[in-house]
Amino acid sequence: MKKYLITGFSGFVGRHFLAYLDSLNEPISVLGLDRNAAEFDVNQFENLECAFKKADLLQSKDWAPVIEVFQPDYIVHLASFSSVAFSWVDPIGSFSNNTNVFLNLLETVRKVNPRCRILSVGSSEEYGACSLDQLPLTEESLLNPVSPYAVARVSQELLSKVYVDGYGCDIVMTRSFNHIGPGQLDTFVISSFARKLLSIQNGSAEPVMLTGDTTIVRDFVDVRDVVRAYDDLLKHGRSGHIYNICSGTGVSLKSVIDQMASILGVSVTQQIDPKLVRPNDNKAIVGSLKKINDEIAWAPRIPLDTSLRDILNYWLGKSGLR
């Protein structure tokens, strides 16, 4: 029976990763670590032996003994402050948390379970500002991070390389592009749009959306495709290598709003609120999936329209209107 340890267990991606593992119909043992209690039943899965331990990952004494006893085959490192916007509000907290949590993890694994394979989850934000002629971005593209969050992700990646080369640790790295899907908090842009549009549809809000810069272009990939990529990389990715996880297609935020408004059958006026415009926001981020497709035959399967409909249905269900 394979053993998975998941940090950031209680979050959006963690829940979808568990659902994916359960769908494999294989006996799998999972241990989750998170500072927040899981808001779902860890015993709901048919094929998983699933346990959870609440732990502060900044305090290795709280959880290092757990890893030593559990001896996982794989670690999926999802624990982080994942909001770019938050990193501008609290750059020190965002950077120190994201880098120190990961360094604690590496040191613990090096000492108590050096043969364990780690998935270091990075971000497309590492690429930062780039010109249109540099798209699509490959794993060899220049990194030019322009937010505290992005700098922390680059630091995590560099630490991974140091531990692979210097200590012989087994680490596969990702640069994951904007993943979306049902269950994502409305502090993230697409879920935020969905809730606003549903409020307009049900008449509780005026048909005006205050937004940041909606001309920016992003590469959106469904979280259910992302977690499939994570497991594929754990099993088949090359140690010390970086893989983009993306759709390979760029979509403007304006077009996403228009598409969701069309699904709901509503008309909206979009207005920019200067307070919602991020400093130094990247104008366009579109990735190349050639490497991950060539090496492990991964490509996204879920179209954007399906993702957007599922997000809208999720928030519709949360509001009790269906």
C-alpha positions in Angstrom: 0.0 0.0 0.0 1.5 3.4 -1.1 1.6 6.1 1.6 1.0 9.8 0.8 1.6 12.7 3.1 -0.2 15.8 2.1 0.6 19.2 3.7 -2.1 21.9 3.3 -4.4 18.9 3.5 -7.6 20.9 4.3 -7.4 23.3 1.4 -9.0 23.5 -2.0 -6.3 21.5 -3.9 -5.9 19.0 -1.1 -9.6 18.0 -1.2 -9.5 17.5 -4.9 -6.3 15.5 -4.6 -8.0 13.1 -2.2 -10.9 12.7 -4.5 -8.5 11.8 -7.3 -6.6 9.3 -5.2 -9.9 7.7 -4.2 -11.0 7.4 -7.9 -7.9 5.2 -8.6 -9.6 2.3 -6.8 -6.4 1.3 -5.2 -5.6 0.8 -1.5 -3.8 4.0 -0.4 -2.9 5.4 3.0 -3.0 9.1 3.4 -1.8 11.3 6.3 -2.8 15.0 6.1 -1.1 17.9 7.9 -2.6 21.3 8.2 -2.8 24.2 10.7 -6.6 24.2 10.0 -8.9 21.4 10.8 -10.4 19.6 7.7 -14.0 20.7 7.0 -14.8 17.3 5.5 -15.1 13.8 6.7 -11.8 12.1 6.3 -13.6 8.7 6.4 -15.8 9.4 3.4 -13.4 7.8 0.9 -13.9 4.2 -0.2 -10.3 3.4 -1.1 -8.3 5.5 1.2 -7.1 5.0 4.8 -7.1 8.6 5.6 -5.9 10.3 8.8 -5.4 14.0 9.7 -3.2 15.7 12.2 -3.5 19.4 13.0 0.0 20.9 13.1 1.9 24.2 12.7 4.3 23.4 9.9 6.5 26.3 11.0 7.2 24.2 14.1 8.9 21.0 13.0 8.8 19.6 16.5 5.0 19.4 16.0 5.1 17.1 13.0 8.6 15.7 12.4 7.9 12.7 14.6 4.7 12.1 12.6 6.7 11.8 9.3 9.3 9.6 11.0 6.6 7.1 12.1 4.4 7.3 9.0 7.3 6.9 6.5 5.5 8.2 3.4 6.4 7.1 -0.1 5.2 10.5 -1.4 4.8 14.0 0.0 2.6 16.5 -1.8 3.5 19.9 -0.5 0.5 22.2 -0.8 0.8 24.2 2.4 1.3 27.8 1.6 -0.2 31.3 1.6 -1.3 31.0 -2.0 -2.7 34.5 -2.7 -0.6 36.9 -4.6 -2.8 39.7 -3.3 -2.1 38.7 0.3 1.6 38.8 -0.4 1.3 42.5 -1.1 -0.7 43.1 2.1 1.8 41.1 4.3 5.0 40.5 2.3 7.0 39.4 5.4 4.4 37.0 6.6 3.8 35.5 3.1 7.5 35.1 2.3 8.6 33.8 5.6 5.8 31.3 5.9 6.1 29.9 2.4 9.9 29.5 2.5 10.3 28.4 6.1 7.6 25.8 6.0 9.2 24.2 2.9 12.7 24.3 4.4 11.4 22.6 7.6 9.9 19.9 5.4 13.1 19.3 3.5 15.2 19.1 6.6 12.8 16.7 8.3 12.7 14.4 5.2 16.5 14.5 4.8 16.9 13.4 8.4 14.2 10.8 8.9 13.0 9.6 5.4 15.5 10.5 2.7 14.1 8.0 0.1 10.7 9.7 0.1 9.7 11.6 -3.1 8.5 15.2 -2.6 6.4 17.2 -5.0 7.3 20.8 -4.7 4.4 22.9 -6.0 5.5 26.1 -7.5 3.6 28.8 -9.6 3.5 30.4 -13.0 3.9 33.6 -11.1 7.6 32.8 -11.0 7.9 33.8 -14.7 6.7 37.3 -13.8 6.7 40.1 -16.3 7.3 38.9 -19.9 6.6 40.2 -23.4 4.1 38.6 -25.7 6.8 37.3 -28.0 8.1 35.2 -25.1 4.9 33.2 -24.9 4.2 30.4 -24.4 6.5 30.1 -21.4 8.6 27.0 -21.2 10.5 25.6 -18.2 13.7 27.2 -19.7 12.1 30.7 -19.9 13.7 33.5 -17.8 12.2 34.0 -14.3 11.3 37.5 -13.5 9.1 37.4 -10.3 7.3 40.7 -9.6 5.5 40.0 -6.3 6.5 38.8 -2.8 4.6 35.6 -3.4 6.4 34.9 -6.6 9.8 35.5 -5.1 9.0 33.0 -2.3 8.0 30.4 -4.9 11.3 30.9 -6.8 13.1 30.5 -3.4 11.3 27.2 -2.8 12.4 26.0 -6.2 16.0 26.9 -5.6 15.9 25.2 -2.2 14.6 22.1 -4.0 17.5 22.1 -6.4 20.0 22.5 -3.5 18.6 19.5 -1.7 18.5 17.4 -4.8 22.1 18.2 -5.8 23.6 18.6 -2.3 21.8 16.0 -0.3 20.5 13.6 -2.9 16.8 14.2 -2.0 14.2 13.1 -4.5 12.1 16.1 -5.5 10.0 16.9 -8.5 9.0 20.5 -9.1 6.0 22.1 -10.7 5.2 25.6 -12.0 1.4 25.3 -11.8 -0.6 27.9 -13.7 -3.9 29.3 -12.5 -6.0 26.4 -11.4 -9.7 26.8 -10.9 -12.7 24.6 -10.0 -15.6 24.0 -7.7 -14.8 24.7 -4.0 -12.2 27.4 -4.5 -12.6 30.3 -2.1 -14.0 33.6 -3.5 -10.8 35.4 -2.5 -9.6 34.0 -5.9 -10.6 35.9 -9.0 -12.8 33.4 -10.9 -14.8 32.3 -7.8 -15.2 36.0 -7.0 -16.6 36.7 -10.4 -19.0 33.7 -10.1 -20.5 34.9 -6.8 -20.9 38.4 -8.1 -22.6 37.2 -11.3 -25.0 35.0 -9.3 -25.9 37.9 -7.1 -26.7 39.9 -10.3 -28.8 37.0 -11.7 -30.9 36.6 -8.5 -31.5 40.4 -8.3 -29.6 41.0 -5.1 -27.0 43.2 -6.8 -26.9 45.8 -9.5 -25.7 44.6 -12.9 -22.3 46.3 -12.5 -19.1 44.5 -11.6 -16.2 46.4 -10.0 -13.0 44.6 -11.0 -9.3 45.0 -11.3 -7.6 45.0 -14.7 -9.6 42.5 -16.8 -7.5 42.8 -19.9 -4.8 40.6 -18.3 -4.5 37.2 -19.8 -4.1 34.0 -17.9 -3.7 30.3 -18.6 -6.5 28.5 -16.6 -6.5 24.8 -15.9 -9.0 22.8 -13.9 -7.9 21.7 -10.5 -9.1 18.2 -11.3 -6.6 18.1 -14.1 -4.0 19.6 -11.9 -4.2 16.9 -9.2 -4.0 14.2 -11.9 -0.8 15.8 -13.1 0.6 15.9 -9.5 0.1 12.2 -9.0 1.5 11.4 -12.5 4.6 13.4 -11.7 5.1 11.7 -8.4 5.1 8.4 -10.2 6.8 9.2 -13.4 8.4 12.7 -13.3 12.2 13.0 -13.3 13.8 14.0 -10.0 15.3 17.5 -10.0 13.2 18.5 -13.0 10.6 21.3 -13.3 7.3 20.8 -15.1 4.7 23.4 -16.2 1.1 22.4 -15.5 -1.0 24.5 -17.8 -3.5 24.4 -20.6 -1.4 26.2 -23.2 -4.2 28.6 -23.9 -4.5 32.3 -22.8 -7.8 33.8 -21.8 -8.5 37.3 -20.7 -10.4 37.9 -17.4 -12.9 40.0 -19.4 -13.7 37.0 -21.6 -14.2 34.8 -18.6 -16.7 37.2 -17.1 -18.5 37.4 -20.5 -18.6 33.6 -20.8 -20.0 33.1 -17.3 -22.5 36.0 -17.8 -23.6 34.2 -21.0 -24.0 30.9 -19.2 -26.3 32.6 -16.6 -28.1 34.7 -19.2 -27.3 38.1 -17.6 -25.9 41.4 -18.9 -23.3 43.2 -16.8 -21.3 46.4 -17.0 -17.6 46.0 -16.0 -15.9 48.9 -14.2 -12.3 49.1 -13.0 -11.9 49.8 -9.3 -8.3 51.2 -8.8 -8.2 49.5 -5.4 -8.5 46.1 -7.0 -5.6 46.6 -9.4 -2.5 44.9 -8.2 0.9 46.5 -8.4 3.1 45.2 -11.2 0.5 42.7 -12.4 1.7 40.4 -15.2 -0.1 41.3 -18.3 -0.1 37.9 -19.9 1.0 34.4 -18.6 0.5 31.5 -21.0 2.5 28.2 -20.6 3.8 25.5 -22.8 2.8 21.9 -21.7 5.2 20.3 -24.2 7.6 18.9 -21.6 5.0 17.3 -19.3 3.1 16.0 -22.4 6.3 14.5 -24.0 7.6 12.9 -20.8 4.5 11.6 -19.0 1.7 12.1 -21.6 -0.3 14.5 -19.4 -2.6 17.1 -20.9 -5.7 18.8 -19.6 -9.0 17.0 -20.3 -11.6 19.4 -18.8 -12.5 22.4 -21.0 -12.9 25.9 -19.6 -16.6 26.0 -20.2 -17.1 22.9 -18.0 -14.9 24.4 -15.2 -16.9 27.7 -15.3 -20.2 25.9 -15.2 -19.1 23.7 -12.3 -17.9 26.8 -10.4 -21.2 28.5 -10.9 -23.1 25.4 -9.8 -21.0 25.1 -6.7 -21.8 28.7 -5.6 -25.4 28.3 -6.6 -25.6 25.2 -4.3 -23.8 27.1 -1.5 -26.4 29.9 -1.7 -29.3 27.4 -1.4 -30.9 28.6 -4.6 -31.0 25.2 -6.4 
